[in-house]
Amino acid sequence: MVSPTVFARRCLCYLISELPQQALGDAMQAQAVSPEWPTAFYLQAASLFSLGMDTDAQETLKDGSSLEAKNHGN
């Protein structure tokens, strides 16, 4: 099994290197590997913000925080 953290780390590298499209691809791969991992949603949101897709980014942030609250039982 591929670890989602591999995609997450590379996503962060792409974001730092100002390559948001590649970052988004890796964030989406992280979510595909681990669909219940809120970090994948947060990375997607950061990538979307970098691409100027603010509305999509805000929706993705909401999805991630809802998932995190569900996972923590809050």
ABEGO torsion letter per residue (X at the ends): XBBAAAAAAAAAAAAAAGBAAAAAAAAAAAAAABAABAAAAAAAAAAAAAAGBAAAAAAAAAAAAAAAAAAAGX
